[in-house]
Amino acid sequence: MNTIINSVITGTGSYIPQRRVSNEEFLTAEFYDSSGVKLDKSNRENIDKFLEITTISERRYAKKSTVTSQMAAWAAEQAIAASGIDKETLDFIIVAHNFGDLHAGETHSDMVPSIAARVKHKLQIKNPEAVAYDMIFGCPGWLESLIQANYYIQSGDAHKVLVIGAETLSRIFDPHDRDGMIYADGAGAVILEAREGKTKMGVLAHKTRSDTLIYSQMLYMGKSYKKDDQNGSDRYLKMHGRKLYQYALEHVPQAIKACLEKSDIPIESVKKLLIHQANGKMDDAILKRLYALYGIDKAPESIMPMTIAWLGNSSVATIPTLMDLIAKGKMPGHEINPGDVIVFASVGAGMNINAMVYRA
């Protein structure tokens, strides 16, 4: 039997900010609609409805002195240590983010040099052959970076790749837009390595799609909903929440199914679905629709571990953070054992969707 080159995750790491921000902290906010009219419902009603729709009760925000590249470096240090590799042997460092090093009190992106270059500097990696670059791909950016890392390994151009997702969304949302309560900060990282074997493991298949013709403006940058707070330079992250929800329900289950079919893995063999933590109720609906595509009424219990209720939506950081928490035994009732089939899936700005089938 011929030897197979597999792309295998050998180490994970994450950085979860210590500052907990509960829904109660938004009771004193002033919320407006997109036309600039103050919402007539009380903040208590708005927050209770938000919790019902998203399942988010708290989220994490980075300290004022902490930027995206620093969180990314901290997560990377853990992943490197867990894998046992020499950091100087890395071939690529890919960092997924969307806003660069946002500084506290500012909404201007700071992305020169690249976040990956800053991370490489913070890790004190001397090797010039370790190529560092960024991935801007909305919330699916970390998974798309993992897909690229797999391509490098399968081509023979790389043996070890550091893949990071990091974001400080707490600094880019409009404080007068109730949708902003969904966002959070954090970082997650993995080491993807080439491993020889007689059987296929690690990355088995992946699929990506970009629906830009109709859906490119589901997430966009815009001015504050409170007209008194508007100025010529500030732009905040905005979304058409209901349309985004509908788009995800229609297309994400199909993308996951297509990826499973590409890998020749039956859905009954899937042990865990690690999905982007964007909205708890939306993810539940995606899971239900996925199994319905196979004529299955109910998904297996505990197949989809969730962190959004207490970590919020940290964009590109959600999946690698979730994987690291499971690897470290910090998600009670969830574990990933050798041979288990895992599905990664994400959806976000673009609109972009991706999925990956992975055997541990």
Secondary structure, 3 states (H helix, E strand, C coil): CCCEEEEEEEEEEEECCCEEEEHHHHCCCCCECCCCCECCCCHHHHHHHHHHHHCCCEEEECCCCCCHHHHHHHHHHHHHHHHCCCHHHCCEEEEECCCECCCCCCCCCECCCCHHHHHHHHCCCCCCCCEEEEECCCCCHHHHHHHHHHHHHHHCCCCEEEEEEEEEHHHCECCCCHHHHHECEEEEEEEEEEEEECCCCEEEEEEEEECHHHHCCCEEEECCCCHHHCCCCCCEEEECHHHHHHHHHHHHHHHHHHHHHHHCCCHHHEEEEEECCCCHHHHHHHHHHHHHCCCCCCCCCCCCCCCHHHHCECHHHHHHHHHHHHHCCCCCCCCCCCCCEEEEEEEECCCEEEEEEEEC
